[in-house]
Amino acid sequence: MAVIGMDGTVVSTSEAVENLRELPGIRDSLAGRRGVSFLDGQTIVCSVPLYEGEKVVGALAGSREKENMQRMIQAESFGGQGLTCIADEGGKVIISPTELEPFLQLDDIFKKESEGETAQKIYQMQENMKIGCDGVFSFVAVDGTQLVLSYNTLKSYGWVLLTLVPADLISYETDKYIMQTFCIVAGTIVLFLFFLLCLLYIQKNNRKQLEKIAFVDAVTGGMSSMAFRLRLMALLENAPPDRYTVVFLNIRNFKLINESFGSRAGDDTLRYCMRVLERNIFQGELAGRGEEDSYYLCLRESKESAVRARLEGITEDINSFNKKREADTAYCLAFRQGAYVVEEPQMDITIIQDRAKTACLWQQDHTLGECVFYDNRFMQSLRQEHELTALFQGALDRGEFLVYLQPKVRLSDGKTAGAEALVRWRNPQRGMIFPSDFIPVLEKNGSICKLDRYIFEKVCELLARRMQEGKAIFPVSVNLSRQHFKDPDFLRQFSEIADKYHIPDGILELELTESIFFDDQGIEFVGKCIRRMHRLGFKCSLDDFGSGYSSLGLLREFDVDTIKLDRRFFLDISQPKAEDVLICLTELGRRLGVQIVAEGIEKQEQIAFLKRVRCDMVQGYFYSRPLPVEEFWEWLEKRQEGEGNQ
C-alpha cells in the first residue's frame, strides 16, 4: 500500500517505487478518478483519490501481482473447463487465465474482421460493453469449436469480465442437471405413488372393517340390521306395489335359553337361526338380524297363504335339530311372526319395518306359530292407545273415572248379598269410553294399578258414607289387576286405604282373574298373597273361572272365598253334561266352604237352572245392569221395599 501526495511524495508500506506519480492510473486518482496502472507488465496498481473535504489531497494505491489475479479469476465451474479473463471496453485482454490459447483466438476475433452472424454478435457485444450492458452469445472459434461467451461489465474501472465455455460442456451440464432433476422428480413421484398406494390399501382395509362392523352382525355373522335396511331400500326402490312382504320374527322366551343354558348357548341359537333363514330365502330376497332375539325377512311373496307356508317351512327347518334328540330332551323354538305386504314401496323403510313389527307384537298367545298380517286396524288401535295413555292421568285427576255397581243376588232368598264395583270413563270430549277400550291399554302401560287403587278408594268412600248415614252395607268386590303382583308389598297400600275409611273386615273383596296364577308370579307367591289378604281383613274371589286355563288344583292350592263362574258355562244349559258339571262344582264349593257366583245371567231359564243346581249367587242383567252409585242405591231401596212387601 502507498499514499502519494500532490507534490509526488510517496509513503509506502513496502519498498518505495520511483516515479510512482508518473503512472497513468496515479495521475487519474490525483485528478479525482479511480485508476489502474501496470508495473513491468506483471504488477497491477489500483488507486483511488484521497479527499480533505471536497479537495483532492493525494491518492491511495495498492498493488497485486498479475499471477495472483489470474488464480483468482481461474474458473472452477463446469469441471474446471470454463475460462475467465478481464478485458477493457475495446476487447483487449488485461488479465488472462493460465490457458491463453482460447483467449488469443478471442483476441484475434476482436482484432480481425469477422463475417456474417459472428461479426454482428461481436459488434453488438462491443457496443454493449461501451454502455455497460451485460450479455451472452455463442460463436464458432477459428478451430471450429462451438463456444459460449458471457460478458459482464465491471463498472469500477471500465473493465469487462469475460467467461468462455465450450457449448457442448454447457449442454452436458444442462443435460446432467435435467437428468438429476428428472430423477428427483421421478423418485418423488414414485415415493408419492407408494405412499398413495399404502393409503389406499389402508383405506380399503379400514373400509372393509367398517363395512364388516356396520353390515355384518357381530353375533350371527349374517346381515346386520343396518345392512338389511340399505338392501331393502335398494330392493324396493323400483318394485311394484304388493310384490314383497317384510316379515318380523321374534324368538319366544329367548331369555329362558340364556338363563337355562348360558349366553354362549343363546348366541349359538341366534347363529343357527340366522343360517337356517339364509338357506330358506331365494335370489332377490333378504334375511337379516333385528334387535336382540329378532330377525327380518323380505320375501318375494304377496299372498298371505304363500307367506304362511314359507314361514311354516322355515320353522320346521329350524326345529329339525330335534330329530336327533331324545323326546325328553327336545327343545322347540317358537316364533312370534308379523308380516306387512308392502303396498307402497316408496314408503319410509322404518315405517315398513315397524308395521311388520307391530303385527308381530299384536300376536296373542293363542296364535302361537301363526303369522299376523298388518292392516290399518293396528294403526287405528295404536293411535287410540296413545291417545288414551295421554288422557289417563288428567282424567284421573279430574275424576272422570266413575264407579258403577252391579248387584249380586242370593238365589236362596232373592236378597241382594253384595255387589261388584266396575269402572266407567266419561270423557267430556269423547263421551263414554268403554272398559274394553281402555282397560287393555292401561294393563299394557302399567297405569291400571293407579286406576285400581283409585276405584278401591272410591268404594271405601261410598261405604264409609253409607255407614255414616246409618245404613246397612254389604260386601263389595273390586277387581285387582295382575300387574299388582309385580310389587311384593302392594297389599299394604290397599290395607292403608281401608283403614283410613274404617271399613270392617270381610266387606271388601279383591277379585283376581285366573290367568294371574300362570304368568307373572309363581303359584307359591300368589298363595302367600291370598293368605295375607285374609290376615288384612279382605276376602278373595277368583273371577272368570273356566274361561281359560282353569284347574281344579287351584282350589286346593289357594284359599279363595268365592268362585265366579264364567258366563260360557250357561250358554247352552240344555245339555245334560252342563248340569252335571255345575252340580259337581257347586257341591265342591260347599265342601270347600267356597261360594259359587254365576256371572252374565240374563234369562229366566238360566235362573231356574241355577236354582236347581244350588248355585249360591247370581250376577247379571237379569237383575240389573251395572249402575252409577246413586242409581244403585235407589235400585237397592226399591228392591228392599219389594222384598219387605212380600
PAVO-321252 format. One record per residue (C-alpha): residue number from 0; x, y, z. Coordinates in pm, 1 decimal, always signed. Each point is the difference from the previous one (the first is absolute). Layout:
BEGIN
> NUM  X  Y  Z
...
END
This chain:
BEGIN
> 0  +0.0  +0.0  +0.0
> 1  +122.2  +355.0  -69.3
> 2  -123.0  +357.0  +41.1
> 3  +107.3  +249.7  -269.7
> 4  -16.1  +370.2  +69.4
> 5  -80.1  +272.6  -249.4
> 6  +367.7  +95.9  -5.7
> 7  +108.3  -352.9  -89.0
> 8  +108.9  -113.1  +344.6
> 9  -64.6  -366.5  +72.0
> 10  -64.0  -170.9  +331.9
> 11  +6.2  -378.1  -50.7
> 12  -34.1  -311.0  +215.9
> 13  +258.5  -170.2  -217.5
> 14  +301.0  +101.9  -202.2
> 15  -70.2  +332.1  -167.2
> 16  -46.8  +4.8  -374.7
> 17  +155.4  +283.0  -191.6
> 18  -204.9  +216.2  -227.7
> 19  -322.5  -149.2  +141.5
> 20  -171.0  +335.7  -58.8
> 21  +64.7  -35.4  -373.6
> 22  -218.3  -307.7  -35.0
> 23  -319.9  +77.5  -198.2
> 24  -226.0  -150.2  +263.6
> 25  +163.2  +210.1  +278.3
> 26  -45.1  +314.1  -204.5
> 27  -368.2  -89.1  -45.3
> 28  -42.4  -41.5  +374.4
> 29  +177.1  +331.6  +74.1
> 30  -247.4  +149.1  -242.6
> 31  -290.6  -149.8  +200.6
> 32  -64.4  -324.6  -190.9
> 33  +67.7  -364.2  +65.6
> 34  +297.7  -133.4  -188.9
> 35  +184.2  -315.6  -100.9
> 36  +361.0  -31.0  -116.1
> 37  +247.7  -277.4  -74.5
> 38  +356.9  -29.2  +125.0
> 39  +234.0  -208.1  -209.5
> 40  -305.5  -172.0  -156.1
> 41  -35.9  -233.5  +299.8
> 42  -116.8  +228.6  +283.7
> 43  -336.3  +171.0  +3.9
> 44  -28.0  +326.2  +192.4
> 45  -350.5  +118.2  +93.5
> 46  -51.5  +345.7  +146.8
> 47  -274.5  +223.5  +131.8
> 48  +4.2  +374.4  +85.7
> 49  +37.0  +123.6  +360.6
> 50  -219.7  +291.0  +102.5
> 51  +17.6  +267.2  +264.8
> 52  -347.4  +135.6  -5.2
> 53  -76.7  +28.1  -368.9
> 54  +364.6  +62.1  -103.5
> 55  +229.2  -275.4  -133.8
> 56  +316.3  -4.6  +211.7
> 57  +156.9  -323.9  -129.9
> 58  -54.3  -354.9  -108.7
> 59  -12.1  -340.7  +169.3
> 60  +155.6  -279.0  -206.1
> 61  +17.3  -375.4  +41.3
> 62  +173.4  -263.4  -210.2
> 63  -58.1  -369.7  -76.2
> 64  +199.0  -237.3  -215.6
> 65  -164.8  -89.7  -329.2
> 66  +55.7  -368.5  +72.6
> 67  -206.5  +28.6  +317.8
> 68  -279.4  +164.6  -197.9
> 69  +16.4  -280.5  -254.1
> 70  -46.2  -257.9  +275.0
> 71  -294.6  +198.8  +137.9
> 72  -186.0  +4.3  -327.2
> 73  +86.5  -355.6  -95.8
> 74  -339.3  -173.0  -50.2
> 75  -99.3  -288.4  +227.4
> 76  -337.2  -54.7  -164.1
> 77  -83.3  -252.3  -271.8
> 78  +258.0  -238.7  +139.9
> 79  +279.4  +256.2  -42.0
> 80  -47.7  +12.7  -378.5
> 81  -144.2  +351.7  -6.1
> 82  +249.0  +291.4  -52.9
> 83  -29.5  +354.9  +134.9
> 84  +191.9  +323.6  -73.4
> 85  -30.0  +373.6  +41.6
> 86  +8.1  +229.5  -304.5
> 87  -45.8  +369.6  -58.6
> 88  -286.6  +158.2  -185.5
> 89  +183.6  -40.5  -328.2
> 90  +37.5  -371.8  +49.0
> 91  +367.5  -0.4  +95.3
> 92  +78.3  -279.6  +247.4
> 93  +138.4  +154.3  +317.6
> 94  +11.9  -303.7  +228.9
> 95  +1.1  -334.1  -170.4
> 96  -27.2  -349.4  +147.4
> 97  +282.9  -246.0  +0.9
> 98  -132.2  -158.6  -321.3
> 99  +55.7  +274.2  -254.7
> 100  -74.8  -173.9  -325.9
> 101  -377.9  +43.2  -2.5
> 102  +31.3  +367.7  +93.3
> 103  +264.4  +57.9  -260.7
> 104  -264.0  -119.8  -243.2
> 105  -244.0  +235.8  +167.6
> 106  +250.6  +282.1  -33.2
> 107  +23.8  -77.9  -367.8
> 108  -377.3  +19.6  -23.7
> 109  +4.1  +351.2  +146.9
> 110  +288.7  +106.8  -224.0
> 111  -91.9  -175.0  -326.6
> 112  -309.6  +60.8  -192.9
> 113  -249.2  -281.5  +32.0
> 114  -271.2  -72.0  -244.5
> 115  -363.7  -77.4  +18.9
> 116  -191.8  -64.1  +318.2
> 117  +309.6  -23.3  +224.4
> 118  +119.4  +346.2  -107.6
> 119  -340.2  +142.1  +81.5
> 120  +7.5  -160.2  +346.5
> 121  +353.6  +134.2  +65.4
> 122  -102.2  +345.9  -107.9
> 123  -309.1  -11.6  +222.6
> 124  +215.4  -115.0  +293.1
> 125  +244.1  +288.5  -48.0
> 126  -284.4  +246.9  -6.4
> 127  -151.8  -151.2  +314.0
> 128  +337.1  +10.5  +176.5
> 129  +35.6  +371.0  -71.5
> 130  -336.3  +76.9  +159.0
> 131  +50.9  -244.8  +289.3
> 132  -250.5  -268.2  -104.7
> 133  +47.5  -372.1  +61.6
> 134  -73.0  -283.2  -242.9
> 135  +74.4  -345.8  -131.0
> 136  +28.8  -155.0  -346.7
> 137  +143.0  -304.7  -173.9
> 138  +239.9  -14.5  -293.2
> 139  +236.9  -231.7  -185.0
> 140  +371.0  +49.3  +71.6
> 141  +269.5  +0.1  -266.3
> 142  +65.9  -370.2  +64.1
> 143  -371.5  -77.6  -42.8
> 144  -80.2  -44.0  +371.5
> 145  -347.8  +109.9  +104.7
> 146  +44.8  +244.5  +290.0
> 147  -228.5  +200.3  +227.8
> 148  +121.9  +342.8  +110.3
> 149  -141.9  +192.5  +296.1
> 150  +98.4  +362.3  +69.0
> 151  -72.0  +196.2  +319.2
> 152  +105.5  +364.2  +50.0
> 153  +220.1  +83.8  +302.0
> 154  -111.2  +359.2  +40.6
> 155  +277.1  +107.3  +234.7
> 156  +275.4  +15.9  -262.1
> 157  -180.6  -39.9  -331.1
> 158  +108.7  -361.5  -23.8
> 159  -202.7  -296.5  -120.0
> 160  +0.5  -352.3  +148.5
> 161  +0.3  -249.8  -285.6
> 162  -87.2  -369.1  +54.9
> 163  +55.5  -248.7  -279.4
> 164  -150.3  -348.6  +20.0
> 165  -21.6  -277.9  -264.4
> 166  -361.9  -33.7  -114.5
> 167  -2.3  -376.4  +30.3
> 168  +110.9  +33.5  +362.0
> 169  -302.0  +220.0  +73.4
> 170  -225.3  -253.3  -171.9
> 171  +157.5  -276.2  +205.5
> 172  -45.0  +191.1  +322.1
> 173  -353.5  +92.7  -99.4
> 174  -83.0  -357.5  -92.2
> 175  +158.0  -115.1  +323.6
> 176  -206.5  +249.2  +195.7
> 177  -314.5  -97.5  -190.2
> 178  +72.2  -366.2  +63.3
> 179  +57.3  +64.9  +368.4
> 180  -317.7  +202.8  +14.4
> 181  -188.1  -271.4  -186.8
> 182  +131.2  -266.3  +238.2
> 183  -98.3  +208.9  +299.5
> 184  -346.0  +67.2  -143.5
> 185  -41.9  -363.6  -106.2
> 186  +114.5  -119.5  +342.0
> 187  -238.3  +241.7  +166.7
> 188  -285.8  -121.8  -220.3
> 189  +84.9  -364.5  +69.2
> 190  +19.9  +72.7  +371.9
> 191  -327.7  +190.8  -16.6
> 192  -164.3  -286.1  -189.9
> 193  +136.0  -245.3  +254.8
> 194  -145.7  +198.4  +288.9
> 195  -322.3  +47.2  -197.0
> 196  -27.8  -374.4  -56.9
> 197  +69.0  -58.9  +368.4
> 198  -273.2  +246.8  +93.1
> 199  -242.1  -159.7  -246.7
> 200  +83.4  -343.7  +137.1
> 201  -50.9  +118.0  +357.4
> 202  -320.7  +178.1  -100.4
> 203  -126.3  -312.0  -175.9
> 204  +73.1  -215.3  +303.5
> 205  -159.1  +256.1  +232.2
> 206  -303.5  +17.6  -225.3
> 207  -28.4  -377.4  +6.8
> 208  +24.6  +7.4  +377.9
> 209  -261.3  +275.7  +24.2
> 210  -228.0  -181.9  -242.8
> 211  +43.6  -315.7  +203.3
> 212  -80.8  +185.6  +320.2
> 213  -294.9  +185.8  -155.3
> 214  -140.6  -262.5  -235.7
> 215  +93.4  -334.5  +156.5
> 216  -169.2  -95.0  +324.6
> 217  +261.6  -64.6  +267.2
> 218  -185.0  -294.9  +155.7
> 219  -156.5  -186.5  -292.0
> 220  +242.3  +91.7  -278.2
> 221  -300.1  +76.5  -220.0
> 222  -140.9  +323.3  -133.0
> 223  -25.0  +269.0  +266.0
> 224  -303.1  +216.4  +58.9
> 225  +164.4  +295.0  -177.4
> 226  +98.3  -211.6  -300.0
> 227  -352.6  -141.6  -21.6
> 228  -146.6  +350.9  -6.2
> 229  +232.2  +112.9  -280.0
> 230  -52.9  -315.0  -207.0
> 231  -375.5  +18.7  +54.8
> 232  -1.9  +363.2  -108.6
> 233  +181.7  -90.5  -323.5
> 234  -225.8  -301.7  -58.5
> 235  -322.6  +198.2  +37.7
> 236  +117.0  +306.4  -190.7
> 237  -143.6  -111.2  -335.5
> 238  -227.2  -280.0  +121.7
> 239  -372.0  +5.5  -84.8
> 240  -259.0  +1.9  +280.2
> 241  -80.1  -330.7  +173.8
> 242  +310.6  -171.4  -138.2
> 243  +182.7  -55.1  +330.6
> 244  -94.7  -86.4  +357.1
> 245  +213.4  +105.8  +296.1
> 246  -12.1  -245.3  +292.2
> 247  +103.5  +54.9  +361.3
> 248  +88.0  -310.6  +202.6
> 249  +52.6  -2.0  +374.7
> 250  +120.1  -304.3  +194.9
> 251  -239.9  -73.6  +282.5
> 252  +147.2  -29.4  +349.5
> 253  +354.3  +52.0  -124.7
> 254  +103.9  +127.9  +342.6
> 255  -82.3  -344.2  +132.8
> 256  +269.8  -146.0  -227.0
> 257  +259.9  +242.3  +135.7
> 258  -100.4  -63.5  +359.3
> 259  -22.2  -378.3  -37.1
> 260  +296.5  -75.4  -225.4
> 261  +215.0  +314.7  +14.0
> 262  +64.0  +292.8  -233.2
> 263  +233.2  -205.9  -221.5
> 264  -282.1  -242.3  -75.9
> 265  -222.9  +300.1  -66.0
> 266  +249.3  +138.0  -252.9
> 267  +29.8  -343.3  -162.5
> 268  -378.2  -7.4  -32.8
> 269  -4.1  +341.0  -165.9
> 270  +271.3  -107.4  -246.0
> 271  -180.5  -324.3  -77.2
> 272  -328.8  +179.1  -70.8
> 273  +180.0  +248.1  -225.5
> 274  +155.4  -279.5  -207.9
> 275  -337.3  -172.2  -36.9
> 276  -166.4  +323.1  -110.9
> 277  +274.9  +66.3  -255.1
> 278  -34.1  -343.6  -159.1
> 279  -378.8  +36.4  -23.7
> 280  -6.2  +321.4  -202.1
> 281  +24.2  +24.7  -377.9
> 282  +184.0  +234.0  -233.8
> 283  -127.8  +354.0  +40.4
> 284  -112.1  -61.8  +359.5
> 285  +160.7  +116.2  +323.7
> 286  +60.4  -128.7  +351.3
> 287  +156.7  +207.4  +276.8
> 288  +14.8  +28.1  +374.2
> 289  -214.1  +251.8  +183.6
> 290  +29.5  +95.6  +363.8
> 291  +111.8  -258.9  +255.0
> 292  -197.6  -321.5  -66.7
> 293  -179.7  +108.5  -317.4
> 294  +49.3  -24.0  -376.3
> 295  -131.4  +167.4  -314.3
> 296  -84.9  -169.2  -329.0
> 297  -92.6  +148.4  -334.5
> 298  -180.5  -264.7  -204.3
> 299  -101.8  +26.1  -363.3
> 300  -355.5  -98.0  +90.6
> 301  -324.7  +194.2  +14.1
> 302  -261.0  -262.2  +93.1
> 303  -50.7  -59.8  +370.1
> 304  -35.7  -373.8  -53.1
> 305  +334.4  -17.0  -182.2
> 306  +175.6  +200.0  +272.3
> 307  -146.5  -220.8  +273.5
> 308  +107.3  -312.9  -187.7
> 309  +355.6  +134.0  -35.3
> 310  +15.0  +87.7  +369.9
> 311  -135.0  -339.7  +102.9
> 312  +274.6  -162.1  -206.5
> 313  +263.3  +222.5  +161.3
> 314  -127.8  -81.8  +349.8
> 315  +9.4  -371.9  -76.6
> 316  +353.3  +32.8  -136.3
> 317  +113.0  +187.1  +311.1
> 318  -141.5  -269.6  +227.5
> 319  +135.0  -285.7  -211.4
> 320  +293.3  -31.7  +242.7
> 321  -241.8  -170.3  +241.0
> 322  -13.0  -304.9  -227.6
> 323  +339.7  -105.2  +134.0
> 324  -102.6  +51.9  +361.8
> 325  -194.8  -214.5  +239.7
> 326  -361.4  +95.4  +55.3
> 327  +64.6  +108.4  +357.9
> 328  +289.6  +226.6  -106.8
> 329  -170.6  +165.8  -297.5
> 330  -22.2  +378.1  +12.8
> 331  -243.6  +163.7  -238.5
> 332  +82.5  +351.6  -116.1
> 333  -318.5  +200.0  -53.2
> 334  -28.1  +336.3  -173.6
> 335  -230.5  +294.8  +8.9
> 336  -61.5  +91.9  -361.9
> 337  -116.0  +327.8  -146.2
> 338  -15.8  +94.2  -367.5
> 339  -75.9  +301.2  -215.4
> 340  -72.5  -24.5  -372.5
> 341  +176.3  +306.0  -139.8
> 342  -280.3  +189.2  -169.2
> 343  +205.7  +318.3  -43.1
> 344  +365.9  -82.6  -79.7
> 345  +95.6  +368.5  +18.0
> 346  -107.9  +17.4  +363.6
> 347  +267.0  +66.3  +261.1
> 348  +186.6  -322.3  +82.0
> 349  -39.2  +61.1  +373.3
> 350  -378.8  +8.6  -36.1
> 351  +1.8  -319.6  -207.8
> 352  +205.0  -183.7  +262.2
> 353  -205.9  +143.8  +285.1
> 354  -321.2  -125.2  -158.7
> 355  +133.4  -355.3  -16.1
> 356  +121.5  +34.4  +358.8
> 357  -334.8  +142.8  +112.7
> 358  -181.8  -297.8  -150.2
> 359  +238.1  -234.6  +182.3
> 360  -47.5  +169.1  +335.7
> 361  -374.7  -9.8  -57.6
> 362  +10.4  -377.9  -7.6
> 363  -167.9  -156.8  +300.5
> 364  +106.5  -315.2  +178.5
> 365  -278.3  -204.9  -156.3
> 366  +137.2  +74.2  -348.2
> 367  +327.0  -178.0  +71.4
> 368  +178.1  -74.9  -327.0
> 369  -252.4  +191.3  -208.8
> 370  +116.1  +304.5  -195.4
> 371  -198.2  +319.0  +56.1
> 372  -26.5  +240.8  -293.3
> 373  -9.8  +373.4  +50.6
> 374  -306.6  +198.9  -97.0
> 375  -130.2  +348.2  +72.8
> 376  -183.8  -116.4  +312.0
> 377  +333.3  -36.0  +175.1
> 378  +91.0  +361.0  -65.5
> 379  -341.5  +120.5  +112.4
> 380  +35.5  -203.4  +316.6
> 381  +350.5  +134.9  +62.0
> 382  -123.7  +355.2  -41.7
> 383  -280.9  -69.8  +244.7
> 384  +245.1  -152.9  +247.8
> 385  +218.9  +307.4  -24.7
> 386  -294.3  +235.8  +45.7
> 387  -139.6  -189.7  +298.5
> 388  +342.2  -19.3  +162.1
> 389  +42.2  +374.7  -40.5
> 390  -348.5  +68.7  +141.4
> 391  +18.2  -236.9  +296.9
> 392  +176.9  +201.6  +270.8
> 393  -201.2  +315.3  -66.4
> 394  -321.2  -202.0  +0.4
> 395  +95.9  -157.2  +331.8
> 396  +71.4  +341.3  +152.5
> 397  -329.7  +142.7  -129.0
> 398  -206.3  -293.2  +126.3
> 399  -112.3  -121.7  -342.2
> 400  +14.8  -362.8  +116.3
> 401  -329.5  -96.2  +158.2
> 402  -95.6  -292.4  +223.2
> 403  -290.0  -213.4  -120.5
> 404  -149.8  -276.6  +213.0
> 405  -161.3  -322.0  -119.6
> 406  -190.4  -196.0  +264.7
> 407  +52.2  -362.9  +99.4
> 408  -327.1  -169.1  +92.9
> 409  -18.6  -302.6  +229.9
> 410  -215.2  -266.1  -164.0
> 411  -111.3  -162.0  +323.9
> 412  -203.0  +302.7  +113.7
> 413  +25.4  +247.4  -292.0
> 414  +168.5  +265.0  +213.1
> 415  +289.1  +221.7  -106.4
> 416  +309.8  -152.3  +158.7
> 417  +265.8  +222.8  -149.4
> 418  +118.5  +188.8  -304.9
> 419  +290.9  +24.0  -236.9
> 420  +164.7  +338.9  -53.4
> 421  +59.6  +71.1  -367.4
> 422  +162.0  +302.1  -161.5
> 423  -123.9  +228.9  -275.0
> 424  +185.8  +289.4  -166.3
> 425  -209.2  +300.9  -92.8
> 426  +208.8  +245.3  -203.4
> 427  -140.9  +348.1  -76.5
> 428  +111.7  -15.5  -363.2
> 429  -21.0  -371.8  -83.5
> 430  -298.3  -87.1  +214.2
> 431  -16.0  -342.6  +163.7
> 432  +312.6  -207.2  -62.6
> 433  -62.7  -372.1  +38.4
> 434  +214.0  -210.9  +234.8
> 435  +79.7  -233.6  -288.8
> 436  +176.4  +296.4  -163.0
> 437  +200.8  +143.6  +287.8
> 438  +60.7  -292.8  +239.7
> 439  +235.0  -189.5  -240.4
> 440  +190.1  +324.0  -67.5
> 441  +48.9  +69.3  +369.6
> 442  +97.3  -364.5  +57.6
> 443  +268.2  +35.2  -265.6
> 444  +151.8  +326.3  +125.9
> 445  -33.5  -84.0  +370.8
> 446  -240.4  +283.6  +85.7
> 447  -266.9  -252.2  +94.4
> 448  +148.7  -16.6  +350.9
> 449  -75.4  +369.2  +56.5
> 450  -353.0  -49.1  -125.8
> 451  -59.9  -303.8  +223.3
> 452  +111.7  +191.0  +309.5
> 453  -215.1  +296.7  -105.6
> 454  -312.8  -217.4  -39.0
> 455  +79.1  -183.2  +323.7
> 456  +17.6  +330.0  +188.7
> 457  -322.2  +123.6  -161.1
> 458  -173.2  -320.4  +115.4
> 459  +135.2  +57.6  +351.0
> 460  -133.9  +356.7  -11.4
> 461  -351.8  -103.5  -97.5
> 462  -6.6  -278.3  +262.9
> 463  +124.9  +242.8  +266.7
> 464  -266.3  +250.9  -100.1
> 465  -260.8  -274.1  +15.0
> 466  +110.5  -89.3  +352.2
> 467  -4.5  +365.8  +106.9
> 468  -359.3  +20.3  -122.3
> 469  -81.3  -298.2  +220.1
> 470  -88.9  -222.1  -292.5
> 471  +88.8  -363.1  -43.7
> 472  +297.4  -99.7  -211.4
> 473  +82.7  -330.0  -170.7
> 474  +308.5  -148.2  -167.9
> 475  +129.7  +175.4  -309.2
> 476  +256.9  -163.6  -225.3
> 477  +266.8  +202.5  -179.7
> 478  +201.7  -128.7  -294.2
> 479  +373.1  -37.4  +52.6
> 480  +230.0  +1.4  -303.6
> 481  +276.3  -252.8  -41.4
> 482  +242.1  +294.0  -25.4
> 483  -21.8  +48.9  +377.1
> 484  +181.3  -327.3  +59.9
> 485  +320.8  +151.5  -137.7
> 486  +17.1  +193.3  +328.9
> 487  +43.9  -238.8  +296.2
> 488  -134.3  +262.6  +242.2
> 489  -305.6  +113.7  -198.3
> 490  -255.6  -116.6  +259.9
> 491  +135.0  +244.6  +257.2
> 492  -135.5  +293.6  -202.5
> 493  -348.5  -154.3  -21.5
> 494  +3.5  -74.6  +371.7
> 495  +95.3  +359.4  +82.1
> 496  -288.2  +132.2  -212.3
> 497  -251.2  -235.2  +166.0
> 498  +124.5  +97.9  +346.0
> 499  -23.9  +368.1  -92.6
> 500  -375.9  -38.8  -56.1
> 501  -50.5  -250.5  +287.0
> 502  -151.9  -267.7  -221.2
> 503  -85.8  -314.8  +201.6
> 504  +171.1  -326.4  -82.2
> 505  -176.0  -227.0  -246.2
> 506  -170.3  +283.0  -191.8
> 507  +263.0  +58.4  -268.6
> 508  +66.3  -282.5  -242.8
> 509  +294.6  +0.2  -244.9
> 510  -73.0  -173.7  -329.9
> 511  +282.6  -177.3  -181.3
> 512  -15.4  -137.4  -353.0
> 513  +113.7  -360.5  -30.5
> 514  +272.7  +90.4  -254.0
> 515  +197.6  +162.7  +279.2
> 516  +97.6  -341.6  +130.8
> 517  +183.2  -92.9  -317.2
> 518  +187.6  +305.2  -109.3
> 519  +189.2  +268.1  +186.4
> 520  +37.3  -163.1  +341.1
> 521  +34.6  -353.8  +118.8
> 522  -274.6  -195.3  +169.4
> 523  +180.1  +12.2  +332.2
> 524  +17.9  +381.0  -0.8
> 525  -368.5  +37.1  -90.9
> 526  -92.7  -240.5  +278.6
> 527  +189.1  +215.0  +250.3
> 528  -179.5  +311.1  -126.4
> 529  -342.9  -161.0  +43.8
> 530  +84.0  -104.3  +355.2
> 531  +115.7  +354.7  +72.9
> 532  -327.3  +138.8  -142.0
> 533  -188.3  -200.8  +259.0
> 534  +227.1  +121.0  +279.2
> 535  -66.1  +361.0  -107.8
> 536  -378.1  -54.3  +9.4
> 537  -64.3  -36.3  -374.0
> 538  -187.6  -275.9  -173.0
> 539  +128.1  -146.8  -324.5
> 540  -193.2  -119.5  -303.2
> 541  +110.7  -174.7  -316.0
> 542  -156.9  +170.3  -301.6
> 543  -77.6  -151.2  -342.9
> 544  +52.5  -354.9  +124.0
> 545  -13.7  -233.3  -299.5
> 546  +84.1  +264.0  -261.4
> 547  +352.2  -119.2  -68.8
> 548  +248.1  -222.0  +179.4
> 549  -216.9  -89.2  +296.0
> 550  +115.5  -283.5  +215.0
> 551  -181.2  -153.8  +293.4
> 552  +341.6  -27.1  +159.0
> 553  -13.0  +376.3  +54.9
> 554  -282.3  -50.3  +248.1
> 555  +228.8  -223.9  +200.7
> 556  +297.8  +238.3  -13.7
> 557  -182.0  +328.1  +64.1
> 558  -237.2  +80.8  +281.4
> 559  -240.4  +219.4  -198.4
> 560  -338.6  +101.1  +140.5
> 561  -197.3  +18.7  -323.1
> 562  +10.8  -151.9  -346.6
> 563  -167.1  +195.3  -278.5
> 564  -99.0  -230.2  -284.6
> 565  +45.2  +141.1  -348.7
> 566  -317.9  +63.2  -201.7
> 567  +106.7  -259.3  -256.8
> 568  -108.1  -270.4  +244.2
> 569  -361.7  +109.0  -49.6
> 570  -23.8  +61.1  -374.3
> 571  -140.8  -346.5  -67.1
> 572  -156.7  -129.6  +316.7
> 573  -216.1  -245.7  -189.9
> 574  +285.2  -249.4  -19.8
> 575  -5.5  -258.7  +281.5
> 576  +372.7  +22.7  +48.2
> 577  -24.6  +371.8  +74.6
> 578  -229.1  -69.1  +293.6
> 579  +222.8  -281.3  +125.1
> 580  +309.9  +220.3  -11.6
> 581  -169.5  +283.8  +186.1
> 582  -143.6  -235.8  +261.8
> 583  +350.1  -131.9  +62.2
> 584  +145.6  +350.9  +25.4
> 585  -264.2  +125.5  +240.7
> 586  +32.5  -311.0  +213.5
> 587  +378.7  +40.3  -0.7
> 588  -41.6  +362.0  +103.1
> 589  -219.2  -94.7  +295.2
> 590  +247.7  -263.8  +113.8
> 591  +287.4  +253.4  -23.0
> 592  -198.8  +280.4  +158.6
> 593  +19.8  +205.4  -321.2
> 594  -295.6  +196.2  -133.9
> 595  -94.0  -44.9  -366.7
> 596  -109.2  +306.8  -198.8
> 597  -138.2  -26.9  -353.6
> 598  +85.9  +295.3  -224.8
> 599  -173.5  +132.8  -309.3
> 600  -345.1  -134.6  +81.2
> 601  -270.8  +154.9  -218.5
> 602  -287.4  -249.9  -35.3
> 603  -264.2  -149.6  +227.7
> 604  +80.4  -355.9  -109.2
> 605  +359.9  +56.6  +109.7
> 606  -123.3  +109.1  +343.6
> 607  -215.7  -309.8  +27.5
> 608  +290.7  -218.0  -105.5
> 609  +235.5  +160.0  +254.4
> 610  -252.9  -45.3  +278.6
> 611  -25.8  -363.3  -95.4
> 612  +377.0  -52.4  +22.1
> 613  +2.6  +197.3  +328.8
> 614  +224.7  +286.9  -113.2
> 615  +56.4  +254.6  +278.6
> 616  -23.7  +338.6  -174.6
> 617  -73.4  +150.2  -338.9
> 618  +133.6  +311.7  -168.1
> 619  -129.7  +123.7  -333.1
> 620  -246.1  +205.2  -198.7
> 621  -290.4  -217.8  +110.4
> 622  -1.4  +196.1  +323.8
> 623  +184.0  +317.1  -97.8
> 624  +258.1  +143.7  -230.3
> 625  +297.3  +182.8  +161.3
> 626  -137.2  +325.2  +146.3
> 627  +149.8  +330.7  +112.6
> 628  +28.1  +10.6  +378.4
> 629  -305.6  +217.4  +66.1
> 630  -215.8  -201.4  -239.2
> 631  +121.1  -318.9  +164.5
> 632  -110.6  +118.0  +345.3
> 633  -338.4  +95.1  -145.4
> 634  -28.3  -343.1  -163.4
> 635  +102.0  -163.6  +326.3
> 636  -258.7  +193.6  +203.4
> 637  -277.5  -86.4  -243.3
> 638  +99.3  -366.8  +4.0
> 639  +14.2  -4.4  +378.2
> 640  -342.9  +162.5  +12.4
> 641  -126.4  -266.3  -236.3
> 642  +154.4  -269.3  +213.9
> 643  -164.8  +156.5  +307.4
> 644  -340.4  +5.2  -167.0
> 645  +35.1  -364.5  -81.7
END
